[in-house]
Amino acid sequence: MSMLASRQWLGCLKIGRSRNARAVIGIAASLFVAQALAQSSLPPELEKSWRATRLPDSSISLVVQEINGPRLMSLNASEPRNPASVMKMVTTWAALSGLGPDYTWRTTFHAKGGGQVDAQGSLIGPLYLKAGGDPLLTVEELWGLLRELRLRGIKNLGQVVIDRSRFGRVAIDPGEFDAAPDRPYNASPDAMMVGLGAVRLLFQPDRQARKWVPIIDPPLQGIRINGDIKWSNVACPGSPSIATQVVPAGGNMVVNVSGTAAGSCGEFSVYRLALSQPEYFAGLFQMLWKELGGTLAKGIVDGRVPGGTEPVVWHESESLADTIRRINKQSNNVMARTLLLTLGAERMGEGATPATGAAAALAVLKEQSVDTRGWVLDNGAGLSREGRVTAEGMAGMLDAAWRSPLMPEFISSLAISGVDGTVRRRLRNDEVKGMAHLKTGTLRNVRALAGYVLGASGKRYILVSIVNDERSTAVRAFDDALVSWLAAQ
């Protein structure tokens, strides 16, 4: 029985209440899965690798397609599944093709009269900051903007008004997903985000005293470190692993640290979320402005840039083409969230939300005839239990990207097998190293891999593999074997 015939037969069965009817349906479903696996035509070595995972055939959605050639493998291709961080491919491709590779984000300070000051350097009226939603405005870049204000004679500020209206109410609870609110991968998006909203905890070795000296960077008021990292004299075993917990205490945020680190490893850093994005920005602005010799009388508030003001200084971000390399190679969640919101703001107007961003992304893909039936785009990053794509639709999207003039920019954003990004420690043997551009996805009960593989013959292949199962970690060896097999073709 063909796969198509199996589907038609299953569709014609009437679901009854009897045990016999349920038994017939169970047998039919088993036959369908068996037929689907047979259709996938796995080579013997890949068949063996798949069986070694001991995962059920129903747990995987797989598509392998030769570009401009035949479909090599297909299994459960239309089944919506959670793709974890492979979802970032959807966000980055939709944004790249919907906004263009040269798209940039602008962060602008406005003031009345373009920044008029009195004899003492006091700005006439408030200073307004129009947040542009830059996914990666750095501390150094904010410092540069503030320095430009000082160069224009502005020293004393009355009030600073932050206009975040480009995005709507997009703040999230960083602890909602996995009860780890201090981890940078859980950072909330914000239209005025700086340094991804994370502080660096730097630990410097004092070899004479055999202890670790903690430093907070940037040294924001209201954050302090409590606890000690124990000193060890063993040979460096690798990157130190320490425990942290951020708790409020008396109006401050205290980062409790514990653990042991080998002195032979030298200084090391970890990044943590200690404040909300608005709190982080406010603290950073005041610290940098004070360092530059400025004063701030009334503090920082949210509001809108009114009519009648003029730009004073502004910062243009790096291009979108450069930004998606950071998102895909490093699998950065908050940057992906922000990019989806940006697409929503540009295509559907200010006040963007994840819903408008998702609608904008799906509209872009529809224009490219990508089959998005069954897809659920909730935040654009894949850090979700609700997000869904199909292997069939993903393969179609990758094919559309390949045929686009923007193909080089998109492919260059993906991690290179055995070289960089999230696959730098995988597929490092000579035959496979550098032969694949891939995006990985990892969550509890989810493993996914998608991208392009260059075969030894010069043919290129699209690969999409998504497993949703409580033992999904077992698929890694199969995925690696699949990429290696394709690279040898």
Sequence and secondary structure as in RCSB ss.txt:
>XXXX:A:sequence
MSMLASRQWLGCLKIGRSRNARAVIGIAASLFVAQALAQSSLPPELEKSWRATRLPDSSISLVVQEINGPRLMSL
NASEPRNPASVMKMVTTWAALSGLGPDYTWRTTFHAKGGGQVDAQGSLIGPLYLKAGGDPLLTVEELWGLLRELR
LRGIKNLGQVVIDRSRFGRVAIDPGEFDAAPDRPYNASPDAMMVGLGAVRLLFQPDRQARKWVPIIDPPLQGIRI
NGDIKWSNVACPGSPSIATQVVPAGGNMVVNVSGTAAGSCGEFSVYRLALSQPEYFAGLFQMLWKELGGTLAKGI
VDGRVPGGTEPVVWHESESLADTIRRINKQSNNVMARTLLLTLGAERMGEGATPATGAAAALAVLKEQSVDTRGW
VLDNGAGLSREGRVTAEGMAGMLDAAWRSPLMPEFISSLAISGVDGTVRRRLRNDEVKGMAHLKTGTLRNVRALA
GYVLGASGKRYILVSIVNDERSTAVRAFDDALVSWLAAQ
>XXXX:A:secstr
  HHHHHHHHHH    SSHHHHHHHHHHHHHHHHHHHHHH   HHHHHHHHHHT  GGGEEEEEEETTS EEEEE
STTS B  GGGHHHHHHHHHHHHH TT   EEEEEEETTT B TT BBSS EEEE    TTB HHHHHHHHHHHH
HTT  EES EEEE TTB S    TTTTTS TTSGGG    TT BGGG EEEEEEEETTTTEEEEEEES  TTEEE
EE  EEE S   SS  EEEEEEEETTEEEEEEEEEEEGGG  EEEEE  S HHHHHHHHHHHHHHHTT EESS E
EE    TTEEEEEEEE   HHHHHHHHHHHT HHHHHHHHHHHHHHHH SSB HHHHHHHHHHHHHHTT   TT 
B SSSSS SSS BB HHHHHHHHHHHHTSTTHHHHHTTSEETTTSGGGTTSS STTTTTSEEEEEEEETTEEEEE
EEEE TTS EEEEEEEEESTTGGGGHHHHHHHHHHHHT 
